Amino acid sequence: MIKQKALVLDVETSPLLAYIWTLGEQHVALNQIKTDWHIMAWSAKWLGDPDSKIIYHDLRNHKNGDDKPILKPLWGLLNEADIVITQNGQHFDSRKINARFIVHGMNPPKPYQHIDTYRLVRRVAAFTSNKLEYLSNTLCNTHKKVVHGKFPGLSLWVECLKGNKEAWDEMKRYNVKDILSTEELYLHEKAWSPESCPQIFPKTQNTDPCHTCGYTGAMRIGRERIRKSGVYAQNSCPKCGSWQIVKQKKEKKGGKL
């Protein structure tokens, strides 16, 4: 089994700046846009790596919203990844990244599997909220999503656009913490969706680890399940509790295969 590389990723984008006539809900025409959005910052880490190996880039030293310099290393990571793990990234992060790649004339990175913790948990459970703030506060013991400190809400993005160093430092803490809480959240969720788990625990001649958590001890043996393609054992991992379906070897006359 080939070991897959799984990248935990989060991006932060700038707001649109536009001329508007009134407050409240309204339609903003294209000719009202003063400044288009761009990617301001991103952070990433390989699943399972120590926190010290988090990768972070932002635009604090770049002028006029030119995000191409920080998109090049992001493209390299995506091109290397077999799997990308995000929170609500299928709707937001990956599409925003792709849009900026296209704007800058960059080719698509190598295709990757996308695991979205927001969609994963929504499919198997009915929590009060599927937002990272709620889920990390409810499920995560170590890394919970941080709230803004000195620069609450939109002011963090506004001050970063002004070049405020303190705001950029807070943006980094905010972005990096999202990575850590997303990773921990995924580790809580993955037993409920083992088929989506990256194969980062390769099988060897002597071990057949749990593909959800890597446990190498004996599995709890469950009952067999008969399908058209053969007989399968339903085993569970005593460490993480995930269930794994293992095809049983066929028997033939004169002994086992």
C-alpha positions, 0 to 999 in steps of 0.5 A: 500500500502506498502511503498517501500525503494529506495536507490540512489547509486554510486560506484567508481572503480580503473583502471586496471594496465597493461603493454602495448607496444604502445599508442592509441587503442590496445588489452590488453591480460590477461597476460599484466594485472598487477593489476585487478580492485576493488571498491575504494569507494561508497556512497548511501542515501535513497531517500528523506532522508536529505543530512546529512544521506548520507552513504559513504565508501572508501578504504583509510584505507585498503591495497592491494585493498581488498574491501570486508570490504566496500562491506559488508555494501553495501550488507546490504543496497542492501538487504534492498532496494526495489528499487535502483536508479543510473545514468548508473548503469544498465550497470556499477555500479550494474554489477561491484558490483555483480562481486566483490560480486561473487569474495568474495563468497558473496550470492546475495542480495534480488532482487530489482527494478533498476531505471537507470536515464540514460536509463529513460531520453534516453527513453523519451527525446533527450537531447544533452547528457545523461551524468550526467554532462550535465543533472545535469547542465541543469536540477538541481538547487541545486546539479550539478555534480562536476568537479575534483579540485586539481586532474583532470581526472585520477590523482584523482584515481592514487593519491588515490591508492598512499594513498594521503589523499587530493585525498581521500577527493576529491574522497569523495566530488566527489562520494557524489555529484554524489549521490545528483545530481542523486537524484535531476535528478531523481526528475526532470525525474520521472513525465515522467515515473510515472510507474517506481516511487517507492511507497514511498507515501502509500495510507491511508483511508483518502488520495490517494497521487500522487505516483510520488511526494506525493501530497495529494490534488485533482487531475486534472480530465482527460478524461476516457479511455476504455480498455478491463479490464475496464474503467480508468480515466486519472488524472494529478497531479497539483504539478508535472504534472505526469499522473496517470491511475485510474481504475473506479469502475463498476456500477450495477443495483440498485446502485454503487458498 
